[in-house]
Amino acid sequence: MALETRDREAARVKGQITTEIVPFSRFYLAEDYHQKYWLRQKPEFMQEFDAIYPNSDDLIASTSAARVNGYVAGHGSLETLQDEVDHLGLSPEARQKLLEIVQKSSRKESTTPWLALD
């Protein structure tokens, strides 16, 4: 796919693309401060996840933290969140705050469909 994409882009720009494409050998995680980026912008949620996962590696591996990160970033529907919010490990206050964030995001999407994130 990478070679096909390179060749397609070269044809599109009518020039040579010299980016080297090599086989995947090792995956590197981004620095901790890049992990769960949108979640980290919400101290009220991070405080709770820091209490649950004092070790940063555990936070990075957390499915719940990943789900909340996605919702905070504007991905996911209110209906899906309502189905799973009680299983994310959040306090009642944080659950309510997350529901409000997603509900607000859903209203924005319904009035501006070209910004839909799902």
ZATOR-108305 format. One record per residue: y, z, x of N, C-alpha, C in turn; residue in three letters. Coordinates in Angstrom, 2 decimals, m for minus. Example, Ala and Ser with C-alpha at 12.3 -4.5 7.8 and 13.67 -1.06 7.14 Angstrom:
// ZATOR-108305
n.north_n.up_n.east_ca.north_ca.up_ca.east_c.north_c.up_c.east_residuo
m5.69_7.80_13.19_m4.50_7.80_12.30_m3.30_7.80_13.20_ALA
m2.25_7.08_12.85_m1.06_7.14_13.67_0.03_7.87_12.90_SER
This chain:
// ZATOR-108305
n.north_n.up_n.east_ca.north_ca.up_ca.east_c.north_c.up_c.east_residuo
m1.19_0.00_0.81_0.00_0.00_0.00_1.26_0.00_0.87_MET
1.22_0.75_1.95_2.39_0.81_2.82_2.67_m0.56_3.43_ALA
1.63_m1.25_3.87_1.81_m2.57_4.45_2.33_m3.56_3.41_LEU
1.78_m3.47_2.20_2.24_m4.36_1.12_3.71_m4.08_0.79_GLU
4.07_m2.83_0.75_5.46_m2.47_0.45_6.38_m2.97_1.56_THR
5.98_m2.78_2.81_6.78_m3.27_3.92_6.98_m4.77_3.82_ARG
5.90_m5.49_3.57_5.99_m6.95_3.50_6.84_m7.40_2.31_ASP
6.71_m6.71_1.19_7.51_m7.06_0.01_9.00_m6.82_0.29_ARG
9.32_m5.71_0.93_10.71_m5.41_1.26_11.26_m6.39_2.29_GLU
10.43_m6.78_3.24_10.86_m7.76_4.24_11.20_m9.09_3.56_ALA
10.37_m9.48_2.60_10.64_m10.72_1.87_11.91_m10.58_1.04_ALA
12.10_m9.40_0.44_13.27_m9.19_m0.41_14.57_m9.26_0.40_ARG
14.56_m8.66_1.58_15.78_m8.65_2.39_15.85_m9.84_3.34_VAL
14.79_m10.67_3.30_14.71_m11.87_4.15_14.92_m11.52_5.62_LYS
14.16_m10.50_6.05_14.23_m10.06_7.44_13.00_m9.27_7.80_GLY
12.91_m8.93_9.06_11.76_m8.19_9.54_12.03_m6.69_9.42_GLN
11.03_m5.95_9.01_11.10_m4.49_8.97_10.21_m3.99_10.11_ILE
10.78_m3.23_10.99_10.05_m2.83_12.20_9.52_m1.40_12.16_THR
9.58_m0.77_11.01_9.06_0.58_10.88_7.56_0.57_11.15_THR
7.12_1.43_12.06_5.71_1.51_12.39_4.97_2.22_11.25_GLU
3.84_1.64_10.86_3.01_2.25_9.83_1.69_2.61_10.50_ILE
1.39_3.90_10.51_0.18_4.39_11.19_m0.66_5.20_10.20_VAL
m1.93_5.34_10.47_m2.79_6.14_9.58_m2.31_7.60_9.53_PRO
m2.49_8.19_8.38_m2.16_9.59_8.18_m3.06_10.43_9.08_PHE
m2.48_11.38_9.81_m3.31_12.21_10.66_m3.17_13.70_10.36_SER
m1.99_14.12_9.97_m1.79_15.55_9.70_m0.63_15.74_8.74_ARG
m0.79_16.67_7.81_0.26_16.99_6.86_1.03_18.20_7.35_PHE
2.33_18.12_7.29_3.18_19.24_7.67_3.98_19.69_6.46_TYR
3.91_20.97_6.15_4.74_21.51_5.09_6.19_21.52_5.56_LEU
7.09_21.33_4.63_8.51_21.48_4.94_8.79_22.95_5.23_ALA
9.94_23.21_5.81_10.32_24.58_6.09_10.33_25.39_4.80_GLU
10.15_26.70_4.93_10.06_27.58_3.76_11.24_27.40_2.82_ASP
12.44_27.26_3.36_13.61_27.19_2.48_13.64_25.91_1.65_TYR
12.81_24.93_1.98_12.70_23.71_1.16_11.64_23.88_0.06_HIS
10.74_24.82_0.23_9.65_25.02_m0.72_10.20_25.64_m1.99_GLN
9.78_25.12_m3.14_10.22_25.63_m4.45_11.75_25.65_m4.49_LYS
12.34_24.54_m4.09_13.79_24.45_m3.92_14.56_24.86_m5.17_TYR
14.19_24.29_m6.33_14.94_24.58_m7.55_14.76_26.02_m7.99_TRP
13.57_26.54_m7.80_13.31_27.95_m8.10_14.19_28.85_m7.24_LEU
14.35_28.50_m5.98_15.16_29.30_m5.06_16.64_29.32_m5.45_ARG
17.06_28.39_m6.28_18.45_28.37_m6.74_18.70_29.34_m7.89_GLN
17.65_29.98_m8.37_17.74_30.91_m9.51_17.29_32.30_m9.05_LYS
18.22_33.12_m8.57_17.85_34.44_m8.05_17.09_35.31_m9.04_PRO
17.38_35.16_m10.33_16.70_35.98_m11.32_15.20_35.70_m11.35_GLU
14.80_34.47_m11.06_13.38_34.15_m11.00_12.81_34.49_m9.62_PHE
13.57_34.22_m8.58_13.09_34.51_m7.23_12.83_35.99_m7.03_MET
13.65_36.83_m7.63_13.45_38.27_m7.51_12.07_38.65_m8.05_GLN
11.71_38.06_m9.15_10.40_38.35_m9.74_9.26_37.79_m8.90_GLU
9.42_36.55_m8.44_8.35_35.96_m7.62_8.24_36.64_m6.26_PHE
9.36_37.10_m5.71_9.30_37.85_m4.45_8.51_39.14_m4.62_ASP
8.62_39.76_m5.78_7.86_40.99_m6.05_6.36_40.68_m6.19_ALA
6.05_39.55_m6.80_4.65_39.16_m6.98_4.06_38.65_m5.67_ILE
4.85_37.87_m4.92_4.39_37.23_m3.69_5.29_37.62_m2.52_TYR
5.11_38.80_m1.95_5.98_39.19_m0.82_5.79_38.27_0.39_PRO
4.64_37.63_0.48_4.37_36.70_1.57_4.78_35.30_1.14_ASN
5.63_34.65_1.92_6.14_33.32_1.58_5.02_32.29_1.39_SER
3.95_32.40_2.17_2.83_31.46_2.02_2.20_31.56_0.64_ASP
2.15_32.77_0.10_1.58_32.95_m1.24_2.49_32.34_m2.30_ASP
3.80_32.48_m2.12_4.74_31.86_m3.05_4.58_30.34_m3.01_LEU
4.50_29.79_m1.83_4.37_28.34_m1.67_3.09_27.83_m2.35_ILE
2.02_28.62_m2.29_0.74_28.21_m2.88_0.63_28.51_m4.37_ALA
1.59_29.22_m4.93_1.51_29.68_m6.31_1.70_28.54_m7.31_SER
0.73_28.39_m8.19_0.85_27.43_m9.28_1.95_27.83_m10.24_THR
2.05_29.13_m10.53_3.10_29.60_m11.45_4.48_29.30_m10.89_SER
4.68_29.57_m9.62_5.98_29.28_m9.01_6.26_27.78_m9.03_ALA
5.25_26.98_m8.81_5.42_25.52_m8.86_5.80_25.07_m10.26_ALA
5.16_25.65_m11.27_5.47_25.28_m12.65_6.91_25.66_m13.00_ARG
7.31_26.89_m12.66_8.68_27.33_m12.95_9.67_26.46_m12.19_VAL
9.39_26.14_m10.94_10.25_25.27_m10.15_10.46_23.94_m10.87_ASN
9.40_23.37_m11.40_9.51_22.10_m12.13_10.35_22.21_m13.39_GLY
10.13_23.27_m14.13_10.93_23.46_m15.34_12.40_23.65_m15.01_TYR
12.69_24.45_m14.00_14.09_24.69_m13.61_14.74_23.39_m13.15_VAL
13.94_22.52_m12.53_14.46_21.23_m12.05_14.67_20.23_m13.18_ALA
14.23_20.57_m14.39_14.45_19.68_m15.52_13.23_18.87_m15.91_GLY
12.07_19.21_m15.38_10.84_18.50_m15.70_10.01_19.34_m16.66_HIS
9.34_18.71_m17.57_8.50_19.42_m18.52_9.21_19.62_m19.85_GLY
8.43_19.66_m20.88_8.99_19.77_m22.22_9.04_21.22_m22.68_SER
9.90_21.48_m23.63_9.98_22.80_m24.23_8.65_23.17_m24.88_LEU
8.03_22.22_m25.52_6.74_22.47_m26.18_5.68_22.91_m25.16_GLU
5.61_22.24_m24.03_4.64_22.61_m22.99_4.95_24.00_m22.44_THR
6.22_24.26_m22.20_6.60_25.58_m21.69_6.24_26.67_m22.69_LEU
6.50_26.45_m23.96_6.17_27.45_m24.97_4.67_27.76_m24.97_GLN
3.85_26.77_m24.68_2.40_26.98_m24.63_1.97_27.81_m23.43_ASP
2.73_27.73_m22.34_2.27_28.39_m21.12_3.16_29.50_m20.59_GLU
4.30_29.74_m21.20_5.27_30.69_m20.64_4.69_32.09_m20.48_VAL
3.80_32.50_m21.36_3.22_33.85_m21.27_2.23_33.99_m20.12_ASP
1.87_32.88_m19.48_0.89_32.91_m18.40_1.51_32.66_m17.02_HIS
2.82_32.67_m16.93_3.50_32.37_m15.67_3.82_33.62_m14.84_LEU
3.55_34.80_m15.38_3.78_36.03_m14.63_5.20_36.54_m14.66_GLY
6.00_36.03_m15.58_7.41_36.42_m15.65_7.61_37.58_m16.62_LEU
8.67_38.33_m16.39_9.05_39.40_m17.31_9.52_38.77_m18.62_SER
9.56_39.55_m19.68_10.08_39.00_m20.95_11.49_38.42_m20.80_PRO
12.33_39.07_m20.01_13.70_38.56_m19.82_13.70_37.22_m19.10_GLU
12.89_37.10_m18.06_12.82_35.84_m17.32_12.19_34.74_m18.16_ALA
11.20_35.09_m18.96_10.60_34.10_m19.87_11.66_33.54_m20.80_ARG
12.46_34.43_m21.38_13.51_34.00_m22.30_14.53_33.11_m21.59_GLN
14.91_33.50_m20.37_15.88_32.71_m19.59_15.33_31.31_m19.31_LYS
14.05_31.23_m18.94_13.44_29.93_m18.66_13.37_29.07_m19.92_LEU
13.03_29.68_m21.03_13.02_28.94_m22.31_14.41_28.40_m22.62_LEU
15.44_29.20_m22.38_16.81_28.75_m22.63_17.19_27.59_m21.72_GLU
16.80_27.66_m20.45_17.11_26.59_m19.50_16.45_25.28_m19.95_ILE
15.18_25.35_m20.32_14.45_24.15_m20.73_14.96_23.63_m22.06_VAL
15.29_24.54_m22.97_15.84_24.12_m24.26_17.17_23.39_m24.07_GLN
18.01_23.92_m23.21_19.29_23.28_m22.91_19.06_21.91_m22.27_LYS
18.13_21.83_m21.36_17.80_20.57_m20.70_17.26_19.56_m21.71_SER
16.45_20.03_m22.65_15.88_19.15_m23.68_16.97_18.58_m24.58_SER
17.95_19.41_m24.92_19.06_18.93_m25.76_19.86_17.88_m25.01_ARG
20.09_18.09_m23.72_20.83_17.12_m22.92_20.10_15.79_m22.88_LYS
18.77_15.84_m22.71_17.98_14.62_m22.66_18.01_13.87_m23.98_GLU
18.01_14.61_m25.08_17.99_13.93_m26.38_19.31_13.24_m26.68_SER
20.40_13.71_m26.07_21.69_13.07_m26.30_22.00_12.02_m25.24_THR
21.30_12.07_m24.11_21.48_11.09_m23.05_20.11_10.61_m22.57_THR
19.46_9.74_m23.33_18.09_9.35_m23.02_17.93_8.68_m21.65_PRO
18.96_8.10_m21.11_18.83_7.45_m19.81_18.68_8.48_m18.69_TRP
18.89_9.77_m18.99_18.71_10.82_m18.00_17.38_11.52_m18.14_LEU
16.51_11.06_m19.01_15.24_11.74_m19.26_14.45_11.88_m17.96_ALA
13.88_13.04_m17.75_13.17_13.33_m16.51_11.67_13.35_m16.69_LEU
11.17_13.32_m17.88_9.73_13.36_m18.08_9.16_11.96_m18.08_ASP
